[in-house]
Structures are given as structure tokens and as C-alpha cells.
Amino acid sequence: MATGRPPGRGRPAPKRPPGGRSRARPMIARHPAREAPFPALDRAGFSAAQLEAGEEDVLDIRNIQGNILAGFNKDFQTLLFLRIVEPDEFREWLKDLVPFVASTAEVLAFNRLFKEIRARRKSDSRTVQATWMNLAFSASGLAKLAPRAITKFTDVAFREGLRRRSRALGDPTSGEGSPDQWVVGGRGTEADVILIFAADDRDDLFAEVARIEDSIFSARTADGRPLRCGVEIVFKQHGAVLPPPLTGHEHFGFLDGISQPGLRGRISEDVHDVLTLRQNPDNPEQGKPGQELVWPGEFVFGYHGQDPRGKTSNAKGRDSLAPEGKAVAPAWARDGSYLVFRRLRQDVPGFREFVRTEAERLGLSPELLAAKIVGRFRSGAPVMRTVDHDDLALAGNECANNDFVFAQSSASRAAIPLARKLDDSMCRPAPPAEPDEGGVVCPFAAHIRKTYPRNDAGTLDPSIGGVTTQTHRLLRRGIPFGTPYPENPPADFTDSGDRGLLFLAYQTSIEDQFEFVQRRWANAPEFKDRSEHHALRSGYDLIIGQNGRPGDQRRRQFVLPMAGADGRLRHEMLETRTDWVIPTGGGYFFAPSISAL
Ligand code: N7H
């Protein structure tokens, strides 16, 4: 593990190797060797729930970058955006960087060790800390390094890049939100490379970033002359978890990072050595209760993906490098993944004001209306299990806080059964989730119902249900940026308003995953209505949905079904022309395997 301060800055320049290049190598100072303990799974705790996963892929976790499957999960992150100006020099510089690229094996080992220590100490301790780095290339960056290879990536979104896809995503075409004004990724500010640094400690993070910046700014020949290293810095962005009481929450106040796809796949030949622990004794197709297992090819090239035509979500599809029998990326893309980055500014006072005035109009509490817009209360408790009030116990109950679907699948169950206890501290009895086919409990346009409709069937694509929905999943790795907006700001409070989410997500198809979720679900008012209410649309996801249709002036509606006092259903309509989540930068990237690097 990387503990302690890296000895990067101020080191004496290494001697020039005899007969070597004029560069003072190594340009990037090295940490002391790291040793990564790899704790075995706690068999005593999990063996009852582990299943033989003999059919599942063995993932090359030493070759896959660490943020993709394990997730850095750190309090502090910095994103550094680079432009390649001299490909040959850059290649030399990159060689020194590659040993520092964290692998899934390292990050997974750390995360498990961290959790083990926390479980025994019953609190977070600073016993183990790490500083990680990962990187990815945009299509323009790859084209500079391997001009022919780029044509082998068939994902049109990746090849075109985010700036050119921005209009189709519904982004504003002028003013704030339009690529012309993006701080990174707009015209003239597009990056070829993104470096992601993450650490538990802010000083460790800054030291690591400074070490790499030094290698860019201060590269010198042995006799002290400045040396070009082939890259320049386009933009630097810090992110950090919010301070208490908002730790773990995003700027609107909601707990984030609750629901992620579970991953099929093993990390060794041992059939029990699975990446996602199977913790639901009632359902072998899930990790934690409610966490469907998805084939790893949805997120990493070279493994089985979901079978979109399969009858069940555990049907395995083809190799994600050639899902229809024809390669969608070059062979060296194996163990790599596409990375979508969006810098999303959040207008916190604007969102709060909308919720307050609409709640007053409808006679609801602002907390309840906000929960209906997201599908979860601020604590993270899902409305599907607590219809009208926040429930902190439910929010912390990992057996129930993600264990719900919206509609019944064919064989109907009266209610979703509660999972048996997994761990005394996390699992307690919780209220059941009843089927909600009318969107009365969780509106169809609620953020979590739009972005992961679970077993809803859709009207845009009648086949969308429990199975094909799993082909549109994302591994989200975002972190907030900026300081929180005060709960009760003083009258003279002013600030830049520059706060939001650094949205990062991995996948093997930008078109079918990130863009599908944004365009076909969040931005689509017709997804989903009930067949008997054709006139009534679900509306836009009020968090991220965008209406870029010409003439609509970004008008967004949200249908809120409510049961009246007389027990009859009425459909309230919320409407706004304001976006509270505004793109201010971004890019589409590809994170190659460590061997490809
Ligand atoms: Fe969302 N928010 O605070 O309201 N998101 N999101 N998101 N999001 C989720 O389950 C939020 C964004 C997804 O499996 C939660 O982790 C905000 C984009 C998906 O049930 C909350 C922003 C996209 C899920 C938020 C933002 C998505 C999800 C619940 C921007 C993709 C999982 C906590 C500033 C295009 C759904 C959780 C599931 C959850 C919020 C962006 C997608 C609270 C503020 C751009 C797939």
C-alpha cells in the first residue's frame, strides 16, 4: 500500500545513463516498492452465501485499471487533463508513468483490507491509506499515438468525442452549458489524456499530483536544460467528498453511491473467489439484496456481456470485444473500458427554491417532493420502502436500501420479500416494497427510476424490462467538486456557484450505456407512460434530464401521480425552464489495460 509521503519533489536529479538519451531519467520520481497484502475472503462470514461461479469469467485483475471494477472510493481526487504535443516524447514520458497506474488487484486488496479493519474497529481509522492513479485517452489522443488503431473502435460516440455529441445529449447550444463555454473539453480545450489521482489524504494527493506536474513542467536534461516531455496541461480539477454533515452526499443533499451493478466474474481460478460477494442468501443472482449481477463484458472488453435477447439476466452474452461476432475494438482493447467524464455544475439555490415553491403549491413537505424527484430521501432511503417520510434506519440497512423493483415481472409476487440477515449491524427488518406500476410511490421520472428502471417495461422499446435494462448499466465513480452551499445562507451571501459533480462512469459502449441512459431515458418524456395513460407522459428526469428541442426553451415537465384524500389518483404536473445540473466540461475517453499501456 502507498503509505506515507511520496518522495517526489526535491530529489536530486538522477545521473544520465551512459550512452543514454539526453533526458534526465527517470523523469518521474519513484515511490518505495509497495507491497499489497491480498486478504482472502472472510469465508466464515460469506461461505454460506457464496455460490459456485464456475461459469463466470476469470478477470485479469492485475491488468485492468483499478478505478474500473474496484473503484478508488477516496475522499480526495484530482483530474489532470493533458494535450499531447509531441507523441514520441510523450511515449517516453508515459513509460515512466505506467508502473504507477493502479491495478484492480491493488485497489481491491486495499478496499477489502480497509473494510476488514473498519469492521473490527467499528469506525474509520487511518491505519491504511493509499494514493492511486489511473489514466485514459480520448479518441484524439489515441489518434496521435496510433492513427490506424482508432478506426477499429466502432463506438461512434467515442470516436466523435463528447463535444460533438453534446447537442444530441440535449446540452445548451449557447450560453452556460454549451461546449463553447466549457472549462475543459470544449473547442480548444479538448484533452487527449485524463489522469485520475485519488487519495485518502489531501496532502498525499497534492504531493502525488505535484510530482507528475513537476515531471511535465521541470523535465531537464542532465546538464540542466529544459526538456520537452511531449505533453502540456490543459486543465486541472479537484474533487472531494463534502465535509460533515454532508459526507457521502452530493450538493443537493442526497446520499450518493448506493446502487451500483454487481459484477459477475472471478478473480482467480477458485470458483468461490468472486469479485462481487454474493451476500443475498435468497437470490444467487445478486450481490447485496437488490444488486443484480451483470456480466463483466458490460464494463470491460474481452469478457462475456449480458445477452440482450436472453430470457433471464443471468444468460451470458458474447465476448464484449465482438458482441455480434465482429470486433468492436482492436484486440489490445481487452481489459480496457470507456470512461465518460462530465463536469456538472449544480445550481443548489435554484433547485431548493423550485422544490420549496412547488411543495407549497402541492401541499407537500419539501423533503417529500425532493424524494419524489430523486426516488430516494436525502438519507438514501428509497421511497419504494418508505412512502412518505425519511427513515434513517432503512437508509443504513444494506439488506433493504437497494432491494426493490418497480413492477412485477411475469410471475407476480405480492411484495418483495425481505432478505435474511447478513450482518447484525446492517440488516434489520424493514418495511416491504409494494409493486408500483402506476408510478404513485416512485414517479416514472424520478432520477433513479429513469436511470435504472429495474424491471419496468418501457414504451420506447417494449422489450425493455428486467433483462435488456441490464445492458444499459454504468459503473459510476463520481465525486463532488466545490464547497457546499450553506443550509441557511446569510442575506449578503455571495459565491461563484461553482460546485457540482465530477461524473465519471465506465462502460464498454458509450452509445448503449451513458448516452442511452441520458437520451432515451432521462431526456425522454415519453419513457415511460402506462399504456392506459397514453396522454400522460412520465416527463423529464428533473435532475439530469435536458430538453434541447428547438423552440421548447428547455421546458421540462415532470408528472407526479398522487393519491388524493378521496383515494382517487390525480396527476400533478411540475414544470420548469431552468436546468439545475449544467454541463461545464467533459470528455469521452478509453482506459486501456496496463499491458496495452
Ligand atoms: Fe445520478 N442526485 O443527487 O440526485 N444519482 N446524479 N446520474 N444516478 C443517483 O443510488 C445525481 C447522473 C445514475 O441504480 C442517486 O447511488 C446528481 C448522470 C444512475 O437505482 C442520486 C447528478 C447519470 C444511478 C443521484 C447525477 C446518472 C444514479 C441515488 C448530477 C447518467 C443509480 C444514489 C449532478 C447519465 C440508479 C445511488 C439505481 C443514482 C443524483 C448525475 C445516473 C442521489 C445530483 C449524468 C444509473
Boltz pocket constraint, residues with backbone or C-beta under 6 A from the ligand:
constraints:
  - pocket:
      binder: B
      contacts: [[A, 250], [A, 251], [A, 252], [A, 254], [A, 255], [A, 256], [A, 257], [A, 258], [A, 259], [A, 260], [A, 342], [A, 344], [A, 345], [A, 346], [A, 374], [A, 376], [A, 447], [A, 448], [A, 451], [A, 452], [A, 474], [A, 500], [A, 501], [A, 503], [A, 514], [A, 517], [A, 518], [A, 543], [A, 544], [A, 581]]
      max_distance: 6.0
